[in-house]
Amino acid sequence: MGRWRWLLGAAVLMCGAAIAGVLPQPARIDLVSEAWEDYTDADGKGLAWDVLREVFQPAGITVVIHTAPYIRSVGLVQQGQADAWVGSYQNETQALYPRWHYDTDHIYALSLVDKPQVDFTSLGGYRLAWVRGYQFQKYLPNVKIYNEVQRRNGILPMLEHDRADYYVDALTEIEVILREAADPARFKRVHVAELPLYLGFNDSARGRALLAIYDQRMEQLVQGGQLRGIYQRWGQPYPFDAPQPAP
């Protein structure tokens, strides 16, 4: 009889926790990302993986990484097959977004050298291209004509054959593209924007729990300065020297 009372009491507590929305802390987080060189390599190396392991693993959450193209990464999270994807811009698409970003994308426009000089405000008046899913039209002003490409290996011929005026991407990706140029002097790149990078979390109770842990840990790490060494080790600018937004 005592055992049944104990079981009944446990069931009541579990139901109460479920009603209150209290869930046990997840033991792992499944993160999915496109494979960006020295950032989110498929073998687990890279700046972003190092940062995110520092965020979650001291909190008792094992980081499990998966590699997929960007659009596929977003879809896996939205379908509940992964907890969060890496490299999202704020409110890019349907997901839960934390308060803290973990890095900043340095956005550049790549073109032939004879194209006009552009900046953040004037770029939208030209024919643009970027990788499908990046949705720069949400973050650049007055964008009128743009084309989304499936992959980056045809960017230089696209510019050479005047199928676009400027190709927009993160600086690291543009540097990789330029390595393939037979004559790099034919091209130029210009800085146009700084866009904070976020994890996009699955919209669920589990996603909310992981997001809360992420924001708590990021605040601790940035205030304590523990992440600075990771960026220095990878030779990248530290993204938290500017003041952070209020909660």
N, C-alpha and C positions, 0 to 999 in steps of 0.2 A: 504493500500500500504506500509506504514511504517513497519507494522508487517511482511509482506512478505520479505521486505529487511532485517529485523533483522534475520528472519529464514534462508534466503539465506546466510547471513554473518556468522551465527553460523555453518551452514553446511560446508562452505568453511574452517572455522577454524578447525572443526573436521576432515575434510579430510586432511588438512595440518598436523595436529598432527599425524594422522594415518600414513601418508607418512613418516613423520620424525621419526616414531617409538616411539612417546611419548604416554605413557598410564597413566591413573590415577593410583595412588598408590593403590594396592589391600588392601581391608579392612580386609582380613583374610588370613591366610596361613594354608593349610591342610597338616599336617605332619603325616607320617605313620612310624611305627616302630614295630619290634618284641618286645614282652614284656620281657625286661631284668630286673631282680629283683633289686629294689632300684635305677633303672636307667631310664627305660622307662616303668614303671608299667602301666597296662591298665586303672587304676583308675586316671591317671594323675600325680601320685607321682613319684619322682625320680630325680636324679641329672641332667640328660640331659633335661628333661622337664623343670626343674627350670631354667637352663641356657638359653634355647631357648625362654622361656617366657620373660626372662630379655632382650633378644636380640630384640624381635619383638614387645612386647606389649607397651613399652614406645614410640615406633615409630608409634603407632596408628594401629597396625596390630594384630588382635585377633588370638591366636594360637588355632587351632582345632586339636585334636589328634585322631589318628586311630591306631588300633592294628592289625597286620597281621604277619605271618611268614616272614622271611627275603626275600626270593625269591619273595613271593607275594607282599611285600612292594615295591621292585624294579619295578615289573611289573605294579603296580598301578600308579607309578609315570611316567613310560615310556609311559603308555597308556593315560596319562592326567587326571587320576581320583584322583590324589593327587599332591600337589605341590613339595614335597621333601620327601625323606626318610632319616632316621637317621642311623648313624653307618657305613657309606661307607668309604672304603679306597680310596685314591686319584686315580682318573682315573680307577676305578675298572671296570666300564662298561659304556654304552652309557648314558650320562647325562651331565648336566652343573655342573662344580665344582668351588666352590669359592676359593679365595686366602687363607682365614683363616680357619683353623680347629677349632673345639670347644672343643676337648678333645683328649686324646691319649690312644690307646689300649695297654695294657701290655700283650704281647703275650708269652705264655708258652707252653711247650711240656710236656704232661703227659705220664708216662710209668710205667711199673713194675720196681721195684728197681734194678733188676739185669741187666737192659739194660745199654749199654755204656753211659757215660756222653757226651752230645752234646752241641753245641752252634749254633749261627746263620749260620756259614759257613759249619758246618758238618751235620746239621740236614737233608738236602736234600738227603743224601746218604742212608736213611733208608725208610722203608715202613711207610707212613704217612696217617693220616685220619683227616678230619675236616667236619664241617657241610656244606652241599650243598649250594653253592652260595658265600662262603667266599673267594674263589679263592686265597688262600695263595701261590699257585704256582707262582703267579705274583710278590710276595714280598719276598720270600725266595729263596736263590740261589741254583741252581743245583738240583732242585726237580725232581726225576725220577719216583717214584711210589707213587701214592696217591689214596685214596678212599674217595668219598664224601658221607656222611651218611645223612639220612633224619632227624634224631632227636638225641638228646643227651642221651636218657635213656638206650641205649645199649652200651655205651662206655666202661664201666669197663669190662663186659664180653668179648667184642671184644679184649681188651688188654690181659685179662686172658687166652683166647683161642688162642693167638698168631696170630690173623688175621691182626694186625698192630703192628708196633714197638712203634710208638708215636702218640698221639692224640694232635692236635694243636688247641688252642682256647685262648680267652682272660682269664686273671687270674680269674676274677669274675665268669665266667662260669665253669672253672675247679674247683673252690672252691665249687660250687653248686654240681657238679658231685661227688666230693670226700665225700660230706656229706652222700651219699647213699652207700658208701663202708662199707661192713661188717668188713673189716680189712684194714683201711687206711694205715697201715704201709707197706702193700704190694706195694704201689705206691709211685712215686716221681714226682716232677714237677721241671722244669728248665726254666729259663727265656731265650728267644731266640730273641726277637725283640720288638721295640717300633714303633707302626704304628699310625700316626695321623688319627683322625676321622673327617669326613666331612658330611655335608648334600649333597645329590645328588639331584639336581633340575631338574624339567621337562624342556626339551629343547624347550622353547617357549618364546614369548615376555613377558608373565606373569612371567615365571621362571626367565628370565634375570632381570626383575624389582625386584623380591624378592631377588635374589642373590645379586644385587647391594646394596640393603638395608641391607642385612645380613653382607656383608663385611664392609660397612660403620659403622654399629653399633658394630661389633666385634672389629674393630680398636679403636673405642671410649672407649669401655668397658675394653679392655685389657690395653690400655694406662692409663686409669683412675683407674684401679685396682678393679672395682666394682664386678667382677666375683669371686674374690678370696674367699670371704665369703661363696659362694655357695659350692665350693669344700671343704672348711673347715667344713661346716655344715654336709656334707655327708661323711666326713672322707677320702677324696680322694686327691691324689697329685694335686697340681696346675700345669696345663700343659703349662703355658706361661712364665715360668721363663727363658727358653732358648730363644735366639734371633730368631725373625721371619724372613721368607724369604722376600726379596725385592719384591715390586709389579711387 
